[in-house]
Amino acid sequence: MIDPVIFEFNLLGLPIILRWYGVLVMLGAVVGALIAEREIKRRGENGESVWDALVWILPAGILGARLWYVVNNILGGSDYYTSDPSRIFKVWEGGLHFFGGLLFGGIALYYYLKQEGMDIWLFLDAIAPAALIGQALARPANFINQELYGQPTKLPWGIPIDNVGNHRLPQYSDLTQFPVETTRFHPTFAYEMILNILAGLLLLWVARRFIEKLKPGAIFSGWLIAAGLIRAFIEFFRPDQPRIGDSFISYSMLVSFLMAVVGVVMLLIRNGRLQLGFAENWEEDYQIKSISRPSPAQRVKPLVRDIAKVEHKKQGAVHEDLTMVTAVKQEMAEPENKQAVVGESVLVKEEPIVALEENAAMTHGTEEVVAAPEKKKRIQKEQTPAKKVPAKKHAGSAKIPVKKAPVKAKAKEKASVKKVASKKATAKKPAVKAKTPSRQINTNIENSE
């Protein structure tokens, strides 16, 4: 058999003992809480609240389970606890009853949910299948402690129970009649473990498969039916349970059967097959608690700070661009020939020549616009202030607005023109002929006269 104690040592004169019973009970509680958390989240509520509830449920459940077990043992005629009441506090030796944990844990859960303003039916539906699986994971502790077994059996899966301590029930303590080497007993805890896992998985499947049809309390009703019937079946194999009179019915079997009956009634009410006055106002949907979120101003503050940083950087870049534009403007205002080169954009300003107002040329990137020399084609737009044409933006270059010569064409339209014959050569390069062009200018710019 497995030693119930994993390890033990003394710390400052105090014995520290870690037992399999406590480890497996806590394992079942944690796994059950994880399943319940997922189910609560799936129903739209805050799943993490189950861990806060566990702080209330677990101590209350252990206390209730221990008290129920002790009372049940006394009702069965045993003097184990009455002869030495200090044994009541030795929970690590085993002895927790499911119904006591259910009663006290349910009261603690109800109190917690009322304080938090959460829907009791939502939590009951979420916790129900998780409780079955968590309870099943803790059942191997009964095997290690050699407790909660059934009558002697010849089945191949029967388990041996030694006669050390109080492992053997009084009716099976006669080793001549029930020798340790050959006597095997029903592993009732294993039966309950297997049935609980199957029932828990079934409830989880139903909760997902019929999510649109199920109403609040339906899964919990199914749990009452499943847990009640499973426990009533197990009670047939439990010779240690006190009976009602001379009948074969134990107190635990009666409570289990009543659980199943209550579950059936609740399920009929939920499906509209049974009408009862006290259930008329039973909610049709879960009541989800509104989660408090920060105000819009609180949420925007971090975003505003980030945007301010970006804008500050942008302003620095714009300041640099404006500085470059100012420098270009100053160069264009000088009477001498200057060239302002930014990236691939070249701005050329020549010395004033004859009739510059009549024939001005502007070269920008790949666009070339030549003003018509004929005075008769001038329009009133030539008298308006010069417009600024943004320079073509290249990688690593700044936007430079350029003064547009007075032309009748719009700046955004592309003009296909022919070059004008040169008028007269200057000292460095030939000047454009002012009055008489050598060629006829062909343009596709719309005449605005």
KEMAR-664446 format. One record per residue (C-alpha): x, y, z; residue in three letters; residue number from 1. Coordinates in nm, 4 decimals, always signed. Layout:
X:Y:Z:ALA:NUM $
...
end
This chain:
+0.0000:+0.0000:+0.0000:MET:1 $
+0.0998:+0.3645:-0.0481:ILE:2 $
+0.2269:+0.5540:+0.2534:ASP:3 $
-0.0244:+0.8353:+0.3311:PRO:4 $
+0.2654:+1.0660:+0.4306:VAL:5 $
+0.4710:+1.2136:+0.1458:ILE:6 $
+0.7357:+1.3616:+0.3761:PHE:7 $
+0.7696:+1.5073:+0.7240:GLU:8 $
+1.0249:+1.7092:+0.9208:PHE:9 $
+1.0510:+1.9282:+1.2287:ASN:10 $
+1.0746:+2.3053:+1.2044:LEU:11 $
+1.1583:+2.4819:+1.5306:LEU:12 $
+1.0137:+2.1895:+1.7218:GLY:13 $
+0.6924:+2.1808:+1.5159:LEU:14 $
+0.6216:+1.8737:+1.3006:PRO:15 $
+0.5626:+1.9591:+0.9330:ILE:16 $
+0.3803:+1.6769:+0.7525:ILE:17 $
+0.2673:+1.6674:+0.3916:LEU:18 $
+0.0058:+1.4011:+0.3228:ARG:19 $
-0.1392:+1.2674:+0.0005:TRP:20 $
-0.4883:+1.3369:+0.1296:TYR:21 $
-0.4333:+1.7133:+0.1494:GLY:22 $
-0.2450:+1.7285:-0.1812:VAL:23 $
-0.5172:+1.5460:-0.3765:LEU:24 $
-0.7989:+1.7449:-0.2168:VAL:25 $
-0.6260:+2.0689:-0.3136:MET:26 $
-0.5587:+1.9336:-0.6634:LEU:27 $
-0.9285:+1.8636:-0.7084:GLY:28 $
-1.0181:+2.2105:-0.5803:ALA:29 $
-0.7757:+2.3872:-0.8148:VAL:30 $
-0.8726:+2.1874:-1.1251:VAL:31 $
-1.2409:+2.2379:-1.0462:GLY:32 $
-1.1834:+2.6121:-1.0065:ALA:33 $
-1.0037:+2.6293:-1.3435:LEU:34 $
-1.2950:+2.4569:-1.5180:ILE:35 $
-1.5439:+2.6824:-1.3397:ALA:36 $
-1.3459:+2.9909:-1.4432:GLU:37 $
-1.3699:+2.8945:-1.8106:ARG:38 $
-1.7417:+2.8259:-1.7807:GLU:39 $
-1.8067:+3.1577:-1.6065:ILE:40 $
-1.6154:+3.3480:-1.8754:LYS:41 $
-1.8033:+3.1636:-2.1486:ARG:42 $
-2.1290:+3.2901:-1.9986:ARG:43 $
-2.0069:+3.6490:-2.0060:GLY:44 $
-1.9139:+3.7032:-1.6409:GLU:45 $
-1.5759:+3.7735:-1.4816:ASN:46 $
-1.4194:+3.4291:-1.4483:GLY:47 $
-1.1490:+3.5407:-1.2081:GLU:48 $
-1.4128:+3.5992:-0.9412:SER:49 $
-1.4228:+3.2229:-0.8818:VAL:50 $
-1.0834:+3.2454:-0.7114:TRP:51 $
-1.2147:+3.5084:-0.4736:ASP:52 $
-1.5165:+3.2886:-0.4054:ALA:53 $
-1.2886:+2.9917:-0.3412:LEU:54 $
-1.1405:+3.1742:-0.0426:VAL:55 $
-1.4861:+3.1514:+0.1162:TRP:56 $
-1.6010:+2.8171:-0.0222:ILE:57 $
-1.2980:+2.6004:+0.0552:LEU:58 $
-1.2685:+2.6586:+0.4323:PRO:59 $
-1.6463:+2.6472:+0.4792:ALA:60 $
-1.6715:+2.3324:+0.2667:GLY:61 $
-1.3987:+2.1488:+0.4573:ILE:62 $
-1.5554:+2.2459:+0.7900:LEU:63 $
-1.9005:+2.1296:+0.6821:GLY:64 $
-1.7704:+1.8071:+0.5310:ALA:65 $
-1.5852:+1.7210:+0.8522:ARG:66 $
-1.8799:+1.7977:+1.0793:LEU:67 $
-2.1204:+1.5936:+0.8657:TRP:68 $
-1.8796:+1.2998:+0.8650:TYR:69 $
-1.8419:+1.3068:+1.2430:VAL:70 $
-2.2179:+1.3317:+1.3027:VAL:71 $
-2.2827:+1.0555:+1.0534:ASN:72 $
-2.0252:+0.8375:+1.2260:ASN:73 $
-2.1839:+0.8946:+1.5642:ILE:74 $
-2.5327:+0.8177:+1.4280:LEU:75 $
-2.3923:+0.4902:+1.3014:GLY:76 $
-2.3151:+0.3825:+1.6591:GLY:77 $
-1.9381:+0.4409:+1.6574:SER:78 $
-1.7664:+0.5869:+1.9654:ASP:79 $
-1.4454:+0.6760:+1.7814:TYR:80 $
-1.5015:+1.0498:+1.8166:TYR:81 $
-1.7030:+1.0517:+2.1361:THR:82 $
-1.4307:+0.8649:+2.3248:SER:83 $
-1.1668:+1.1161:+2.2122:ASP:84 $
-1.3143:+1.4457:+2.0802:PRO:85 $
-0.9687:+1.5719:+1.9820:SER:86 $
-0.9848:+1.3340:+1.6859:ARG:87 $
-1.2490:+1.5590:+1.5289:ILE:88 $
-0.9766:+1.8097:+1.4415:PHE:89 $
-0.7479:+1.5534:+1.2812:LYS:90 $
-0.8804:+1.6103:+0.9318:VAL:91 $
-0.5589:+1.4812:+0.7727:TRP:92 $
-0.6465:+1.1327:+0.8921:GLU:93 $
-0.9427:+1.1343:+0.6543:GLY:94 $
-1.3141:+1.1656:+0.7024:GLY:95 $
-1.4912:+1.4291:+0.4890:LEU:96 $
-1.8511:+1.3889:+0.3773:HIS:97 $
-1.9695:+1.5223:+0.0437:PHE:98 $
-2.3055:+1.6534:+0.1660:PHE:99 $
-2.1523:+1.8571:+0.4478:GLY:100 $
-1.9138:+2.0252:+0.2075:GLY:101 $
-2.2022:+2.0893:-0.0298:LEU:102 $
-2.4186:+2.2500:+0.2380:LEU:103 $
-2.1596:+2.4759:+0.4001:PHE:104 $
-1.9841:+2.5570:+0.0738:GLY:105 $
-2.3170:+2.6502:-0.0862:GLY:106 $
-2.3979:+2.8876:+0.2000:ILE:107 $
-2.0572:+3.0549:+0.1685:ALA:108 $
-2.0976:+3.0884:-0.2098:LEU:109 $
-2.4442:+3.2416:-0.1729:TYR:110 $
-2.3148:+3.4969:+0.0773:TYR:111 $
-2.0209:+3.5915:-0.1475:TYR:112 $
-2.2350:+3.6351:-0.4586:LEU:113 $
-2.4869:+3.8485:-0.2726:LYS:114 $
-2.2088:+4.0739:-0.1489:GLN:115 $
-2.0686:+4.1080:-0.5021:GLU:116 $
-2.4061:+4.1444:-0.6735:GLY:117 $
-2.3536:+3.8513:-0.9093:MET:118 $
-2.6034:+3.6045:-1.0542:ASP:119 $
-2.6285:+3.2927:-0.8370:ILE:120 $
-2.7673:+3.0761:-1.1197:TRP:121 $
-2.4808:+3.1620:-1.3519:LEU:122 $
-2.2271:+3.0481:-1.0932:PHE:123 $
-2.4210:+2.7352:-1.0013:LEU:124 $
-2.4430:+2.6294:-1.3658:ASP:125 $
-2.0712:+2.6933:-1.4133:ALA:126 $
-1.9549:+2.5256:-1.0920:ILE:127 $
-2.1795:+2.2170:-1.1145:ALA:128 $
-1.9786:+2.0112:-1.3691:PRO:129 $
-1.6513:+2.1435:-1.2244:ALA:130 $
-1.7501:+2.0139:-0.8780:ALA:131 $
-1.8035:+1.6635:-1.0136:LEU:132 $
-1.4628:+1.6527:-1.1820:ILE:133 $
-1.2835:+1.8122:-0.8875:GLY:134 $
-1.4431:+1.5653:-0.6468:GLN:135 $
-1.3374:+1.2770:-0.8698:ALA:136 $
-0.9726:+1.3879:-0.8703:LEU:137 $
-0.9658:+1.3842:-0.4902:ALA:138 $
-1.1049:+1.0291:-0.4605:ARG:139 $
-0.7692:+0.8464:-0.4910:PRO:140 $
-0.6917:+0.9858:-0.1448:ALA:141 $
-0.9539:+0.7426:-0.0096:ASN:142 $
-0.7584:+0.4553:-0.1592:PHE:143 $
-0.4334:+0.5744:-0.0008:ILE:144 $
-0.6041:+0.6111:+0.3385:ASN:145 $
-0.7859:+0.2768:+0.2934:GLN:146 $
-1.1312:+0.4183:+0.3580:GLU:147 $
-1.4760:+0.4396:+0.1984:LEU:148 $
-1.4577:+0.0877:+0.0581:TYR:149 $
-1.7465:-0.1540:+0.0183:GLY:150 $
-1.8317:-0.5138:+0.1039:GLN:151 $
-1.6019:-0.8073:+0.0308:PRO:152 $
-1.6063:-0.9123:-0.3340:THR:153 $
-1.4583:-1.1756:-0.5659:LYS:154 $
-1.4315:-0.9303:-0.8575:LEU:155 $
-1.0845:-0.8932:-1.0097:PRO:156 $
-1.0711:-0.5179:-0.9329:TRP:157 $
-1.1281:-0.5673:-0.5612:GLY:158 $
-0.8718:-0.3998:-0.3309:ILE:159 $
-0.7019:-0.5331:-0.0146:PRO:160 $
-0.7491:-0.3572:+0.3212:ILE:161 $
-0.5014:-0.4263:+0.6006:ASP:162 $
-0.5901:-0.4434:+0.9681:ASN:163 $
-0.3477:-0.1737:+1.0839:VAL:164 $
-0.5096:+0.0985:+1.2898:GLY:165 $
-0.8757:+0.1426:+1.2131:ASN:166 $
-0.8655:+0.0575:+0.8429:HIS:167 $
-1.0897:-0.2475:+0.8785:ARG:168 $
-1.4546:-0.1964:+0.9666:LEU:169 $
-1.5606:-0.3809:+1.2832:PRO:170 $
-1.7631:-0.6380:+1.0923:GLN:171 $
-1.4589:-0.7286:+0.8822:TYR:172 $
-1.1914:-0.7163:+1.1518:SER:173 $
-1.1945:-1.0918:+1.2133:ASP:174 $
-0.8884:-1.1979:+1.0171:LEU:175 $
-0.9751:-1.5662:+1.0442:THR:176 $
-1.2932:-1.5048:+0.8525:GLN:177 $
-1.1573:-1.2210:+0.6340:PHE:178 $
-0.7811:-1.2824:+0.5960:PRO:179 $
-0.5742:-0.9952:+0.4572:VAL:180 $
-0.4085:-1.2129:+0.1940:GLU:181 $
-0.7250:-1.3287:+0.0209:THR:182 $
-1.0045:-1.0834:+0.1102:THR:183 $
-1.0840:-0.8078:-0.1384:ARG:184 $
-1.3331:-0.5230:-0.1063:PHE:185 $
-1.5359:-0.3094:-0.3481:HIS:186 $
-1.3464:+0.0114:-0.4356:PRO:187 $
-1.6566:+0.2285:-0.4013:THR:188 $
-1.4503:+0.5491:-0.4218:PHE:189 $
-1.3296:+0.4352:-0.7649:ALA:190 $
-1.6881:+0.3752:-0.8795:TYR:191 $
-1.7841:+0.7233:-0.7712:GLU:192 $
-1.4727:+0.8738:-0.9323:MET:193 $
-1.5465:+0.7200:-1.2729:ILE:194 $
-1.9167:+0.8096:-1.2649:LEU:195 $
-1.8438:+1.1665:-1.1548:ASN:196 $
-1.6001:+1.2237:-1.4408:ILE:197 $
-1.8478:+1.0875:-1.6954:LEU:198 $
-2.1328:+1.2977:-1.5532:ALA:199 $
-1.9159:+1.6109:-1.5406:GLY:200 $
-1.8067:+1.5709:-1.9042:LEU:201 $
-2.1666:+1.5094:-2.0083:LEU:202 $
-2.2843:+1.8304:-1.8410:LEU:203 $
-2.0030:+2.0270:-2.0058:LEU:204 $
-2.1009:+1.8873:-2.3460:TRP:205 $
-2.4696:+1.9673:-2.2924:VAL:206 $
-2.3861:+2.3217:-2.1792:ALA:207 $
-2.2033:+2.3851:-2.5069:ARG:208 $
-2.4230:+2.1843:-2.7418:ARG:209 $
-2.7518:+2.3456:-2.6352:PHE:210 $
-2.6238:+2.6854:-2.5305:ILE:211 $
-2.9102:+2.8699:-2.7034:GLU:212 $
-3.1855:+2.6564:-2.5516:LYS:213 $
-3.0698:+2.6151:-2.1922:LEU:214 $
-3.2048:+2.8547:-1.9326:LYS:215 $
-3.0440:+2.9624:-1.6047:PRO:216 $
-3.0448:+2.6739:-1.3566:GLY:217 $
-3.0788:+2.3952:-1.6136:ALA:218 $
-2.7212:+2.2674:-1.5783:ILE:219 $
-2.7420:+2.2891:-1.2004:PHE:220 $
-3.0641:+2.0841:-1.2149:SER:221 $
-2.8810:+1.8235:-1.4199:GLY:222 $
-2.6047:+1.8180:-1.1613:TRP:223 $
-2.8557:+1.7554:-0.8809:LEU:224 $
-2.9958:+1.4608:-1.0749:ILE:225 $
-2.6569:+1.3130:-1.1681:ALA:226 $
-2.4889:+1.3625:-0.8296:ALA:227 $
-2.7942:+1.2365:-0.6432:GLY:228 $
-2.8341:+0.9190:-0.8465:LEU:229 $
-2.4602:+0.8429:-0.8407:ILE:230 $
-2.4424:+0.8795:-0.4655:ARG:231 $
-2.7588:+0.6748:-0.4107:ALA:232 $
-2.6065:+0.3966:-0.6197:PHE:233 $
-2.2774:+0.4090:-0.4264:ILE:234 $
-2.4622:+0.3824:-0.0955:GLU:235 $
-2.5601:+0.0252:-0.1803:PHE:236 $
-2.1895:-0.0667:-0.1469:PHE:237 $
-2.1234:+0.1257:+0.1742:ARG:238 $
-2.1618:-0.0936:+0.4838:PRO:239 $
-2.0189:+0.1814:+0.7046:ASP:240 $
-2.3163:+0.4154:+0.6547:GLN:241 $
-2.5847:+0.4273:+0.9288:PRO:242 $
-2.9236:+0.2865:+0.8216:ARG:243 $
-3.2694:+0.4165:+0.8879:ILE:244 $
-3.4093:+0.1609:+1.1324:GLY:245 $
-3.3804:-0.1926:+1.0067:ASP:246 $
-3.4099:-0.0932:+0.6404:SER:247 $
-3.1351:-0.1008:+0.3817:PHE:248 $
-3.1760:+0.2754:+0.3248:ILE:249 $
-2.9037:+0.4927:+0.4725:SER:250 $
-2.9371:+0.8588:+0.5613:TYR:251 $
-2.6994:+0.9513:+0.2813:SER:252 $
-2.9009:+0.7458:+0.0339:MET:253 $
-3.2183:+0.9321:+0.1339:LEU:254 $
-3.0545:+1.2714:+0.0938:VAL:255 $
-2.9125:+1.1667:-0.2434:SER:256 $
-3.2515:+1.0516:-0.3673:PHE:257 $
-3.4117:+1.3804:-0.2579:LEU:258 $
-3.1408:+1.5699:-0.4451:MET:259 $
-3.2306:+1.3876:-0.7651:ALA:260 $
-3.6034:+1.4560:-0.7148:VAL:261 $
-3.5405:+1.8278:-0.6651:VAL:262 $
-3.3292:+1.8320:-0.9815:GLY:263 $
-3.6081:+1.6704:-1.1851:VAL:264 $
-3.8650:+1.9218:-1.0566:VAL:265 $
-3.6370:+2.2148:-1.1361:MET:266 $
-3.5706:+2.0821:-1.4852:LEU:267 $
-3.9438:+2.0444:-1.5533:LEU:268 $
-4.0031:+2.4018:-1.4393:ILE:269 $
-3.7234:+2.5317:-1.6605:ARG:270 $
-3.8691:+2.3561:-1.9655:ASN:271 $
-4.2221:+2.4764:-1.8950:GLY:272 $
-4.3588:+2.1306:-1.8198:ARG:273 $
-4.4468:+2.2216:-1.4621:LEU:274 $
-4.5962:+2.5454:-1.3312:GLN:275 $
-4.5323:+2.6461:-0.9704:LEU:276 $
-4.6167:+2.9802:-0.8116:GLY:277 $
-4.2811:+3.0417:-0.6467:PHE:278 $
-4.0985:+2.9870:-0.9794:ALA:279 $
-4.2998:+3.2356:-1.1873:GLU:280 $
-4.0305:+3.5039:-1.1679:ASN:281 $
-3.7414:+3.2711:-1.2459:TRP:282 $
-3.5054:+3.4639:-1.4713:GLU:283 $
-3.4923:+3.3716:-1.8379:GLU:284 $
-3.1374:+3.4981:-1.8936:ASP:285 $
-2.8259:+3.5356:-1.6848:TYR:286 $
-2.7843:+3.8683:-1.5101:GLN:287 $
-2.4339:+3.9811:-1.5994:ILE:288 $
-2.2742:+4.2266:-1.3598:LYS:289 $
-2.1536:+4.5391:-1.5355:SER:290 $
-1.7766:+4.5697:-1.5147:ILE:291 $
-1.6503:+4.9130:-1.4120:SER:292 $
-1.4199:+5.0620:-1.6739:ARG:293 $
-1.2094:+5.3789:-1.6590:PRO:294 $
-1.3736:+5.6999:-1.7787:SER:295 $
-1.3015:+5.8235:-2.1336:PRO:296 $
-1.0815:+6.0995:-1.9936:ALA:297 $
-0.8705:+5.8442:-1.8063:GLN:298 $
-0.8355:+5.6280:-2.1150:ARG:299 $
-0.7425:+5.9235:-2.3399:VAL:300 $
-0.4686:+6.0663:-2.1154:LYS:301 $
-0.1970:+5.8149:-2.2147:PRO:302 $
-0.2956:+5.8492:-2.5807:LEU:303 $
-0.2778:+6.2297:-2.5640:VAL:304 $
+0.0693:+6.2122:-2.4167:ARG:305 $
+0.1855:+5.9834:-2.6971:ASP:306 $
+0.0320:+6.2071:-2.9649:ILE:307 $
+0.1966:+6.5129:-2.8077:ALA:308 $
+0.5364:+6.3477:-2.8410:LYS:309 $
+0.4744:+6.2679:-3.2083:VAL:310 $
+0.3495:+6.6190:-3.2800:GLU:311 $
+0.6566:+6.7672:-3.1111:HIS:312 $
+0.8793:+6.5675:-3.3420:LYS:313 $
+0.6730:+6.6716:-3.6435:LYS:314 $
+0.6972:+7.0376:-3.5482:GLN:315 $
+1.0754:+7.0064:-3.5351:GLY:316 $
+1.0763:+6.8638:-3.8876:ALA:317 $
+0.8416:+7.1391:-4.0126:VAL:318 $
+1.0689:+7.4036:-3.8575:HIS:319 $
+1.3611:+7.2636:-4.0538:GLU:320 $
+1.1551:+7.2682:-4.3757:ASP:321 $
+1.0542:+7.6322:-4.3238:LEU:322 $
+1.4183:+7.7274:-4.2658:THR:323 $
+1.5156:+7.5716:-4.5985:MET:324 $
+1.2280:+7.7421:-4.7799:VAL:325 $
+1.3313:+8.0821:-4.6396:THR:326 $
+1.6845:+8.0320:-4.7611:ALA:327 $
+1.5625:+7.9438:-5.1102:VAL:328 $
+1.3385:+8.2492:-5.1211:LYS:329 $
+1.6302:+8.4739:-5.0316:GLN:330 $
+1.8389:+8.3273:-5.3085:GLU:331 $
+1.5574:+8.3764:-5.5597:MET:332 $
+1.5229:+8.7399:-5.4577:ALA:333 $
+1.8889:+8.8176:-5.5436:GLU:334 $
+1.9502:+8.9671:-5.8895:PRO:335 $
+2.2286:+8.7260:-5.9709:GLU:336 $
+2.1766:+8.3851:-6.1219:ASN:337 $
+2.1355:+8.1334:-5.8398:LYS:338 $
+2.0444:+7.7718:-5.8200:GLN:339 $
+1.8803:+7.6202:-5.5129:ALA:340 $
+1.9167:+7.2476:-5.5215:VAL:341 $
+1.7146:+7.0336:-5.2815:VAL:342 $
+1.7369:+6.6603:-5.3418:GLY:343 $
+1.6592:+6.6311:-5.7139:GLU:344 $
+1.4557:+6.9538:-5.7452:SER:345 $
+1.6369:+7.2465:-5.9131:VAL:346 $
+1.5013:+7.6016:-5.9068:LEU:347 $
+1.6571:+7.8361:-6.1659:VAL:348 $
+1.6233:+8.2126:-6.1686:LYS:349 $
+1.7847:+8.4102:-6.4474:GLU:350 $
+1.8572:+8.7792:-6.4760:GLU:351 $
+1.5644:+8.9898:-6.5950:PRO:352 $
+1.5463:+8.9986:-6.9704:ILE:353 $
+1.3376:+9.1874:-7.2126:VAL:354 $
+0.9665:+9.1472:-7.1609:ALA:355 $
+1.0027:+8.8949:-6.8748:LEU:356 $
+0.6404:+8.9495:-6.7865:GLU:357 $
+0.5476:+8.8437:-7.1381:GLU:358 $
+0.7644:+8.5378:-7.1655:ASN:359 $
+0.8568:+8.3633:-6.8375:ALA:360 $
+0.9728:+8.0066:-6.8110:ALA:361 $
+0.9591:+7.7856:-6.5086:MET:362 $
+1.1217:+7.4453:-6.4885:THR:363 $
+1.0220:+7.2112:-6.2055:HIS:364 $
+1.1112:+6.8437:-6.2095:GLY:365 $
+0.9902:+6.7141:-6.5495:THR:366 $
+0.7251:+6.9857:-6.6045:GLU:367 $
+0.7973:+7.2884:-6.8253:GLU:368 $
+0.5478:+7.5726:-6.8569:VAL:369 $
+0.6110:+7.8631:-7.1003:VAL:370 $
+0.3985:+8.1757:-7.0969:ALA:371 $
+0.2513:+8.2858:-7.4313:ALA:372 $
+0.4247:+8.5946:-7.5660:PRO:373 $
+0.1205:+8.7495:-7.7324:GLU:374 $
-0.0209:+9.0372:-7.5305:LYS:375 $
-0.3621:+8.9875:-7.6750:LYS:376 $
-0.3916:+8.6510:-7.5014:LYS:377 $
-0.3186:+8.7924:-7.1613:ARG:378 $
-0.5965:+8.7712:-6.9088:ILE:379 $
-0.6744:+8.9344:-6.5848:GLN:380 $
-0.5174:+8.6491:-6.3885:LYS:381 $
-0.1764:+8.7936:-6.4801:GLU:382 $
-0.2511:+9.0854:-6.2524:GLN:383 $
-0.3217:+8.8639:-5.9472:THR:384 $
-0.0438:+8.7840:-5.6960:PRO:385 $
+0.1803:+8.4968:-5.7802:ALA:386 $
+0.0695:+8.1586:-5.6470:LYS:387 $
+0.2924:+7.9120:-5.4739:LYS:388 $
+0.3376:+7.5740:-5.6349:VAL:389 $
+0.4617:+7.3006:-5.4022:PRO:390 $
+0.7762:+7.1343:-5.5200:ALA:391 $
+0.7702:+6.7660:-5.5925:LYS:392 $
+0.8573:+6.5770:-5.2725:LYS:393 $
+1.1539:+6.3453:-5.2950:HIS:394 $
+1.3000:+6.1132:-5.0357:ALA:395 $
+1.5062:+6.3147:-4.7921:GLY:396 $
+1.3957:+6.6488:-4.9366:SER:397 $
+1.1661:+6.9183:-4.8009:ALA:398 $
+0.8614:+7.0719:-4.9663:LYS:399 $
+0.9575:+7.4058:-5.1270:ILE:400 $
+0.6851:+7.6360:-5.2521:PRO:401 $
+0.7815:+7.8056:-5.5813:VAL:402 $
+0.6439:+8.1326:-5.7193:LYS:403 $
+0.4426:+8.0727:-6.0284:LYS:404 $
+0.4855:+8.3047:-6.3209:ALA:405 $
+0.1628:+8.4639:-6.4438:PRO:406 $
+0.0292:+8.2239:-6.7011:VAL:407 $
-0.3145:+8.1520:-6.8184:LYS:408 $
-0.2776:+7.7795:-6.7545:ALA:409 $
-0.3553:+7.6195:-6.4167:LYS:410 $
-0.0576:+7.4952:-6.2153:ALA:411 $
-0.1913:+7.1420:-6.1719:LYS:412 $
-0.2458:+7.0755:-6.5445:GLU:413 $
+0.0361:+6.9368:-6.7444:LYS:414 $
+0.1224:+7.1372:-7.0520:ALA:415 $
+0.2745:+6.9862:-7.3605:SER:416 $
+0.4579:+7.2710:-7.5295:VAL:417 $
+0.7236:+7.3227:-7.7799:LYS:418 $
+1.0406:+7.5027:-7.7058:LYS:419 $
+1.0624:+7.8690:-7.8099:VAL:420 $
+1.3402:+7.9703:-8.0369:ALA:421 $
+1.6170:+8.1469:-7.8632:SER:422 $
+1.6127:+8.5244:-7.8984:LYS:423 $
+1.9574:+8.6414:-7.8304:LYS:424 $
+2.2514:+8.4826:-7.6659:ALA:425 $
+2.3685:+8.6372:-7.3443:THR:426 $
+2.7168:+8.6210:-7.2047:ALA:427 $
+2.6790:+8.2726:-7.0645:LYS:428 $
+2.3792:+8.1283:-7.2537:LYS:429 $
+2.1313:+8.2444:-7.5134:PRO:430 $
+1.8304:+8.4382:-7.3897:ALA:431 $
+1.4764:+8.3585:-7.4867:VAL:432 $
+1.3383:+8.5745:-7.7631:LYS:433 $
+1.1020:+8.8234:-7.6017:ALA:434 $
+0.8729:+8.9521:-7.8729:LYS:435 $
+0.8851:+8.7219:-8.1722:THR:436 $
+0.8954:+8.3486:-8.1141:PRO:437 $
+1.0660:+8.1470:-8.3880:SER:438 $
+0.8082:+7.8744:-8.3661:ARG:439 $
+0.4396:+7.8575:-8.3162:GLN:440 $
+0.3613:+7.7485:-7.9571:ILE:441 $
+0.1224:+7.4577:-7.9458:ASN:442 $
-0.0486:+7.4038:-7.6163:THR:443 $
-0.3348:+7.1904:-7.4960:ASN:444 $
-0.4117:+7.4249:-7.2062:ILE:445 $
-0.7728:+7.5342:-7.2075:GLU:446 $
-0.8215:+7.8956:-7.3247:ASN:447 $
-0.9863:+8.0849:-7.0419:SER:448 $
-1.0675:+8.4027:-7.2390:GLU:449 $
end
